[in-house]
Amino acid sequence: MKALVCLLLAVAVTDARRFTACEWARTLKANGMAGYRGVSLADWVCVTYHESRYNTAAVNHNSDGSKDYGIFQLNSHYWCSDGGESVANGCGITCDQLLTDDVSVAIGVPKLWSGPQWGSSNSCKDQDNSGYIADCRL
C-alpha cells in the first residue's frame, strides 16, 4: 500500500511544471493573454512570479481555511472546488485541474476577470514590469 501511495505521489508531481519566465511569457502569449483586457504580458508574468514563481504545483494554505492553487494561485473559496468550503466555484472546476502542466484551464480563469487580481502581487501593480520579459525574444 505504501508503495502505491508513493507511486501515485510521484506521478502527480511529474504532472506539474515550473516554467522559466520566458517559457511562461511565450505560453501566455500563445494563449491570447498579451494585452488581454489591457493588461500587458509583462504584468501577467510579474503577477505569476510573485504568486507561484511560475510553479503549476504551488498550493498555499490560507488562514481562513481556503487554499490558493496553481500558477495563478486561484482561491478555492471563489474560483475552484477542492472538496472543502467553496463559496462560489466561479469557474466550475476542481482545484486539482490547476496543478498540472496543462495550463489551459488556469489561463482560462483570468480571462473572466476585468484585470489582474493583484493579491499578494502589489509589487507589480502600477509598475514598469517590462524587465520580467525583456530577454525573452517575443
N, C-alpha and C positions, 0 to 999 in steps of 0.2 A: 504494500500500500504506500509506504514512504517513497519508494522508487517511482511509483506512478505520479504522486504529487510533485516530486522534483522534476520529472519529465514534463508534466503539464506547465509548471512554472517556467521551465527553460523554453518551451515553445511560445508561451505568452510573451516572454521577454524578447525573443527574436522577432516578434511581430512589430515591435516598437522601433522607432528610429530617432536618432539625434542628428539633425541637419546642421550643415555649416550655414553661415549667414547667406552666402551666395547661392547655395543649393535651395535654401528656403525662399529667397527672393525670386529665383527662377520658377519655383513651384507656384508661388503666389501669382506671379505674372502670367504663367500659363493657365491659371485658373481665373483670370479676369479681375484680380484684386488691385492691379496697378491703377491708381486713380479712382477706384471704386467709391462712389458717393463722395468724391472729392478728397479722399484720403490717399496720401502718397504711399507708394510701395515702401519707401524708407520708414514711414510711420508704422506700417504694419509689421515690418521687420523689427523695429525698435520695441514695439509692444510685446511681441512674442519672445524677444530676447529676455526682457525683464520678467515676463510671466513664467517662462519654462526653459529658457536657454535653448530654444528650438528642439525640445525633447518631447516627442509624442507620448511617452510613457509617464510624464510628470503628473503626480497627484499630490494635492495639498489638502490637509485636514484643517478645516476652519473651526473657530471657537463656537460657532452656532450649530455645529454638528453636520453642516454641509461639507462637501468636498469640491475642489476645483480639479478639472480633468484636462489632460492633453496639452497640446502645444499652445492653445489659446487660454488654458486654464478656465474652462467653462464650468460654471457653478451648477451643482446638482439640484439646488432649490429651484432654479429658473430655466435651465437650458436642456437638461437631460435627466433621466431616471436611473438611479443606481440601486433601486430596491429599498432605499430609505425614504425619508421625507422629501418628496418633490412637490413644491408648491405649484409650479406651472408646467414643467417639461415643455417649454415653448417650442421645441423642435421635434417633439415626438420621437426621440431617440433614446437608446440606452447609453449610459456614460462610457461603457467599455468600447463603444464604437469610436470614441475619441482617443483611444490609446494605441492605435495601430499605425503602421507605416502608410496605410491608405488614408491620406489626409483630406479626401474629398468631402467627407461628412463634416469634419472640423472646419474646413474652409467655407462650407455652406452656411454655418451658423452666423458668422459676422455679416453675411450678406442680408440678414434680417435686421441688422442694426442700422441706425442712421449715421453712424460713425463709430470709431473705436470705443470700446468700453475700457477706459483708461485703467481702471482698477488700481493695482499696485504700480502701474507704469506711468505715474505722473511725471517721471523724469523725461518722458517722451513728448508730453503734451506741450504744444506751443514752442517746440524746439526745432532747430535745424538738425534733422536726423539723417541727412544725406550720407554721413560718414559710415553708416551701417551697411551701405551698398556701394560705396564709392569704387571699390576694386572688383566689382562683380562682372563687368563687361556685359551689361544687359542691353 
